[in-house]
Amino acid sequence: MEWYWWFFIAVIIVSIPFKIKFMKWYSKRQKENSSKNGDDK
């Protein structure tokens, strides 16, 4: 494989934990916003 394939794979592997962390933070933020605004959608 070419060197850039290894680089691409490494970037994906490194970004997975950040993506998970972001998704958890984002869902938490969404819950906080919906609780502040009440039940009106």
Buried (B, 14 or more C-beta within 10 A) or exposed (E): EEEEEEEEEEEEEEEEEEEEEEEEEEEEEEEEEEEEEEEEE
